[in-house]
Amino acid sequence: MHWLYLLLAVVFLLAASKAAGWLVFLLLVASLVLFIAWMLGWVSTRISSGARNDAQIIAPEELRRLREQAQARKTAAQSNPTDAPP
């Protein structure tokens, strides 16, 4: 969708080159606005393509359970050093 903004910006820029008077100013401003809209859409697409999926985020309960398991392994290793790997 954001590529449409770029296409319209170029069309308005070409139309401004053939127009006269205040219409040139209005077409140039419209072209600038559409170019900025294209740039924001492009950046938004680039950012969202690199974003992580929300389903991959660990729930707080799962994170707490993993921390408790790690703490239990740590205390078990400290209380029984003979079973610890070298």
N, C-alpha and C positions, 0 to 999 in steps of 0.2 A: 504494500500500500504506500509506503513512504517513497518508493520510486516514482509514483505518480506525481508527487510533489516536485520532484526534480524535473520531470518532463514538463510540467506546467510552468515551472520557473524559467526553463529555457524558452518555451513558447512565448511567455510574457516578455522575456528579454529581447527576443527577435521582433516581437510586435512593437516594443518600445523603440527599436532602431528605425522603424518605418513610420512611426507616429510623429506628431508635432504638438507643441504647446504643453498644457498641463497634463495631457494624456501620457506623455513621456514620463513625467514624474510619478504619476499613479502606477503606471506599468512597472517602473523600476522598483518602487516600494513593494508592489505585490510580488515581484520576482524575488526580492530580498526576503520577504516574509516566507514565501514558499521554499526558498533555499534553506532557510533556518529550520523550517518544519521538516524538510528532508533530512537535514543533519541530525536533528533530535531523534527522528524515527530510526535513522541508521545506527546511532549510538545506542539507543534503547534496544534494538535488535542484537547488537554485538554484546551488550552486557547480559541480556537475558539468555543468550546462547551459551554463555560460560557459567551461568548460575547453576547451583546445585538444586536437585529436585527436593521438594519439601518432604517427600516420603522417605528420604534418606536421613533425615534429622532424627537423632535418638530422643526418645521421650524422657522426661525427667525421672520417671520411675525406673526405666531401663538403665539410665546412667547411674542412678543410686545403687541399683543391684550390681552393676559391674564394679563400682567402687568398693562395695562391701566384699565382693568376691576377691578383688585384688588385695584388699586389706587382710582378709582371712588367709590368703596364700602367703602374704608377707609375714604375718604373725606365726603361721605354721612353720615357715622356713627359719624364722629366728628362734623358735622354741626347740626345733629339732635340727641342729646344724649337721648331723651325720648324714641326713638324707639329701642335703643340698648338693647340687651338681658342682663340680670343681670349677 
